[in-house]
């Protein structure tokens, strides 16, 4: 989830949220194109012409060619390397070359899975530079990132043979049975034969067509299942191992913890600054005014009354500042009445006219609501300070499991990635996706 609107940390009438204007979470990519459409006849028929289905067919058939090449290279290379080992260890460079070619093939396979199936397989950690010499050679042969791609190259051919046969049979037989009435009479003997069984009358031909339609309707599902299984095997053999995944996860958690600590420290300093520069100064001034009024009660009651009136005004201003400070930490209206009311309150405090459109079938979790609120607060602050806009629009919708927040205005915009702003934005537009549930 990324917060929109980099720039000032101030806010339109509220305290700036912790971490506003910076990425709040690294979004994992949402594979929306991989989600199944709602069930029904249209979805079943749509799967037959879906690009995902035919990309999976291409992937499975291409694996047969790739498997044949990789299997041949690895088997010949390993055999040659072992055979040349007694000849002054000449086979060692040959085996190293085989491992290197298997690694190149693994990179190509990860790219193929990403392009055709949309499956991103993270590369395993490389072999460390240390130690050197023969010890490094030993590490090279036993490292997971070197021998598993070789195993994958050997398994690619038998896996692809099974996949290609299943896919070819399901699609080919299905199409042949569906089109059977068009060519059944032109076959030798005047009809089709399934072994010793002859389709020699209309009822059997119609049954064959029904079976063919059933096979075609199930072919996309079977194709995608085979592709998913293929991706699972590739992820296991070509991706990161359990230890690498744990280390990567620990690194992400450390980075996330550091961001949370920095955000909390920034928020603490902001609260201290607001208390020192705002409410504290007004309370000190209030105490001084009340002291002056008490000194004048006996000698000049009218002046004392005027001073008390000024102190009363200062007390109300201090109360307003404290209320705004508390609202910046977490607005009570957000907990009591939800995101719609909280964003309407932000819009009312903004000097730029803001239209708020919230279309949510149910309330999201409190953490998601808070993030969306602070994203909008920061974006509206930037609109008021920098956009020179005459109006703005805040739109909140739900798309699947995502809460989408979009903030747009008719201002000058002009963001660029080369500086502090974000690149690729059209003038006057600011948008964000604020989390999932």
HUPE-V306363 format. One line per field, one symbol per residue. phi: phi as a letter, one per 30 degrees, with the letter a starting at -180 (. if undefined). burial: 1 if it has 16 or more other C-alpha atoms within 10 Angstrom, else 0. Layout:
phi=???
burial=???
This chain:
phi=.cddidkdcdbdibddddidibecaddddcdddcdddedkedddddddcdeddddddddddddddddddddddddddddddddddddhhdddedddddddddddddddddddddddcicccddddddddcdciddddddddcdddcddeddddddedddddddddddddddddddddddeddbddddeiiadbcicccccbdddddddddddddddddddddddddddddddddddcccddedddddddddddddddddddddddddddddddddddcdddddddddddddddddcedcbdddddddddddddddddddddddddddddadeddddbjdedddddddddddcebccbcbbdaddeeddedddddddeddddddddbdhccabbcbbbcbicccccbbbacddiidbddcddcdiddeicbbaccjba
burial=11111110111111111111110100000000000000000001001100011111101110110111011011001101110100000011011111111110111011111001111010111000000000000011000111111101110110111011011001101110111110010000001100000010000011011011101111110111011001101110111110000000000000000010001000100110011001110110010011001101000000010011001001101100110110111110010001111111111011111101110000010001111111111111111110111011111111000111111111101010000000000011111111100
